[in-house]
């Protein structure tokens, strides 16, 4: 009986021990499953974290790239600004130099303008003076013209002398026959009387150039006169010179006198008729202000 009880107790113990082991095993298995499940969850979370980390690394790389680009752009901007600053500094210096040059140029122009204004004032003063002198000269020539016209009225009426006035220029046109014989440079007695009256008026003239001009027609010098007058040049010049010498001898200021011969090359009419040729054979006494004749 006791043996049976012991056996039962042992069996019960073995049975109880087996139940305990199964329960623990089940618990361990359940715990292991939970661990595996937790591991799977953690691995999934780890993958998510790794993905997030990879994304963050990519963002960090992108930000770093953007930072590098920004830094490059910033450096470029700084370089551009520095270049612009240097250029602006150079432009400022150039402008200052230009302003300085312009100021000097303006000062020079002002000096030149002042000089020009002075020249203009001087020229205006000279012009005013010349205008006054011209008015006096015109008045003097007019008086001389009136005196000559009055003195030589008969010769003018006979067509032997023509007197004209154009402003301050006076011309006494004398046909050659009143002064000279044909082919001669010797003043005739009647011509001397005419020149005496002309000289009495001309010797009172002041500040005038008195030009005596000899003119001929186009008829060549005759054979008998060629030795003395090879051409009309010599004849016209000799006649003008003889009149100048005569006027000087009658008191006309020699410094005012001059003689010129033009031969047949300044006709007042065509040399196609005897009448026109007679007009071309002439002595002209021309009065001009000295300032104009130079």
PEBELJO-V745953 format. One record per backbone hydrogen bond with DSSP energy under -0.5 kcal/mol. NH is the residue of the N-H (numbers start at 0). CO is the residue of the C=O. If there is no record, write none. Layout:
NH:CO
NH:CO
//
This chain:
4:0
5:1
6:2
7:3
8:4
9:5
10:6
11:7
12:8
13:9
14:10
15:11
16:12
17:13
18:14
19:15
20:16
21:17
22:18
23:19
24:20
25:21
26:22
27:23
28:24
29:25
30:26
31:27
32:28
33:29
34:30
35:31
36:32
37:33
38:34
39:35
40:36
41:37
42:38
43:39
44:40
45:41
46:42
47:43
48:44
49:45
50:46
51:47
52:48
53:49
54:50
55:51
56:52
57:53
58:54
59:55
60:56
61:57
62:58
63:59
64:60
65:61
66:62
67:63
68:64
69:65
70:66
71:67
72:68
73:69
74:70
75:71
76:72
77:73
78:74
79:75
80:76
81:77
82:78
83:79
84:80
85:81
86:82
87:83
88:84
89:85
90:86
91:87
92:88
93:89
94:90
95:91
96:92
97:93
98:94
99:95
100:96
101:97
102:98
103:99
104:100
105:101
106:102
107:103
108:104
109:105
110:106
111:107
112:108
113:109
114:110
115:111
116:112
117:113
118:114
119:115
120:116
121:117
122:118
123:119
124:120
125:121
126:122
127:123
128:124
129:125
130:126
131:127
132:128
133:129
134:130
135:131
136:132
137:133
138:134
139:135
140:136
141:137
142:138
143:139
144:140
145:141
146:142
147:143
148:144
149:145
150:146
151:147
152:149
155:151
156:152
157:153
158:155
159:154
160:154
161:172
163:170
165:168
168:165
169:286
170:163
171:284
172:161
172:170
173:171
173:282
174:159
175:280
177:174
178:175
179:175
180:185
183:180
186:184
187:178
191:187
192:188
193:189
194:190
195:191
196:192
197:193
198:194
199:195
200:196
200:197
201:197
202:198
203:200
204:201
208:287
209:207
209:255
210:208
210:285
211:209
211:257
212:210
212:283
213:259
214:281
215:262
224:221
225:221
225:222
227:224
228:224
234:230
235:231
236:232
237:233
238:234
239:235
240:236
241:237
242:238
243:239
244:240
245:241
246:242
247:243
248:244
249:245
250:247
251:246
255:252
256:253
257:209
259:211
261:213
264:261
271:269
272:269
276:272
277:273
278:274
279:275
280:276
281:214
281:279
282:173
283:212
284:171
285:210
285:283
286:169
287:208
289:206
291:288
292:288
293:289
//
